[in-house]
Amino acid sequence: MIIPIKPWLELVEESASPFSGGKRSLGLQSGLVLSADPAADEFRLGGSGYRNLYEGNPMSDRQEFYHEPIMGEKILEILEPLEGKQVFDGTLGGGGHTQMCLENGAHVIGCDQDAAAIEHASKRLAHFEDRFLPVRGNFAEMDQLLSDVGVDQVDAILLDLGVSSRQLDDGSRGFSFREDAPLDMRMDDRSELTAAVIVNHWEEAELVRIFREFGEERRSRRAAAEILKARAEAPIETTFQLAEIVEKAVPRVSGKHPATRVFQAIRIAVNRELDVLEEVLEKTVPVLAPGGVLAVLTFHSLEDRIVKHFMRRRSAPELDRPEWPEPRPNPDFAFTLPFRKAAIADAEEVERNPRSRSAKLRVAIRN
Ligand SMILES: C[S@@+](CC[C@H](N)C(=O)[O-])C[C@H]1O[C@@H](n2cnc3c(N)ncnc32)[C@H](O)[C@@H]1O
């Protein structure tokens, strides 16, 4: 079977990241350097046709909510969000990636389960009028969300996983042990499961499991035992209380706060982050038009493993087993991978924006 390949994909060596320097050069110059006033900065693009991130944007609260979209330039190259293209941004957040796509002419359906993100991005991007459509919902319901707005297929899907800096920095949401707040951690406040429910009501074995599986915490038993001991005396209600309890079980090593892994595990459990990721990946197959692009940014190894396995399984034309006389066609074959290794942010971006340090970008093209 011949799979049409975009010209830029042919420049990429299979095992190499196309973005971390070397032979790849498509006219985009790296180095988006931001000053204290983002409006004064330019998205320096060398003749690619992609437009300035801030051009013509009347957003007045730009400074307040600004954060640089992770691997923005690379994502623009990949999605090619030009006029006439339809993009589904499953993780609208502050609207940074969506705005870049809109600036380049595409229509964008921007989905987020967080009401505050939808409200903020709707205001920020209102001047794009009917080219931007915000929808509130879980990206795992992508097929239903799209059919509700009369769309069958899209040309590109972007998932920039995890919580946004706004959510982390909002002391009232309970995502961070740096601020004292009620134990919440819900991205979607319509959900009944909060961090307080998990911490105060889940069985010890379940706590151990999530700390181990979602937090990769080596002291998961001791952390769970400390939590049980504390909650037998009084309910654990705040982030500071929880952090203090976990600190008794987990030693402080390197610069990381001892509660980092336990907080990550609880957040993943509250938002069912790994389950919904598996669900949405399967749903991209019927929703992407032929030649359409799936781009997923992950921030920890659990997410990345799921995306990697999905893309590998869905991109093998044939399957082979020792007991079979010959390879058989893979019924799940749906994508071509332009590169097998994840792309990462370059050193300049990591310096500008430390959150990009752990980002991994994987891309698949619908056959
Ligand atoms: C890292 S931020 C996205 C930032 C965005 N790309 C930007 O440039 O501003 C992730 C956002 O995705 C949302 N989110 C995470 N998981 C989601 C899911 N399963 N369904 C819908 N939204 C989700 C979060 O609420 C958060 O606002």
The ligand as a Tripos MOL2 file, in Angstrom:
@<TRIPOS>MOLECULE
LIG
   27    29     1     0     0
SMALL
NO_CHARGES

@<TRIPOS>ATOM
      1 C1         -1.4130   21.9760   29.4800 C.3       1 LIG1
      2 S1         -2.9400   22.7470   29.3850 S.3       1 LIG1
      3 C2         -3.0930   23.1740   27.6930 C.3       1 LIG1
      4 C3         -2.4220   24.4750   27.3350 C.3       1 LIG1
      5 C4         -2.7440   24.9360   25.9420 C.3       1 LIG1
      6 N1         -2.2450   24.0130   24.9410 N.3       1 LIG1
      7 C5         -2.2120   26.3250   25.6930 C.2       1 LIG1
      8 O1         -1.3870   26.5120   24.7940 O.co2     1 LIG1
      9 O2         -2.6180   27.2650   26.3710 O.co2     1 LIG1
     10 C6         -4.0470   21.4060   29.4950 C.3       1 LIG1
     11 C7         -5.5100   21.7940   29.4800 C.3       1 LIG1
     12 O3         -6.2270   20.6330   29.0690 O.3       1 LIG1
     13 C8         -7.3380   20.4410   29.8780 C.3       1 LIG1
     14 N2         -7.5730   19.0080   29.9250 N.ar      1 LIG1
     15 C9         -6.7730   18.0480   30.4370 C.ar      1 LIG1
     16 N3         -7.3270   16.8410   30.2810 N.ar      1 LIG1
     17 C10        -8.5010   17.0390   29.6250 C.ar      1 LIG1
     18 C11        -9.5160   16.1690   29.1750 C.ar      1 LIG1
     19 N4         -9.4760   14.8520   29.4010 N.pl3     1 LIG1
     20 N5        -10.5650   16.7120   28.5130 N.ar      1 LIG1
     21 C12       -10.6390   18.0570   28.3090 C.ar      1 LIG1
     22 N6         -9.7150   18.9280   28.7400 N.ar      1 LIG1
     23 C13        -8.6530   18.4300   29.3880 C.ar      1 LIG1
     24 C14        -6.9820   21.0340   31.2140 C.3       1 LIG1
     25 O4         -8.1540   21.4510   31.8880 O.3       1 LIG1
     26 C15        -6.0770   22.1990   30.8270 C.3       1 LIG1
     27 O5         -6.8110   23.3960   30.7100 O.3       1 LIG1
@<TRIPOS>BOND
     1     1     2 1
     2     2     3 1
     3     2    10 1
     4     3     4 1
     5     4     5 1
     6     5     6 1
     7     5     7 1
     8     7     8 2
     9     7     9 1
    10    10    11 1
    11    11    12 1
    12    11    26 1
    13    12    13 1
    14    13    14 1
    15    13    24 1
    16    14    15 ar
    17    14    23 ar
    18    15    16 ar
    19    16    17 ar
    20    17    18 ar
    21    17    23 ar
    22    18    19 1
    23    18    20 ar
    24    20    21 ar
    25    21    22 ar
    26    22    23 ar
    27    24    25 1
    28    24    26 1
    29    26    27 1
@<TRIPOS>SUBSTRUCTURE
     1 LIG1         1 GROUP 0 **** ****
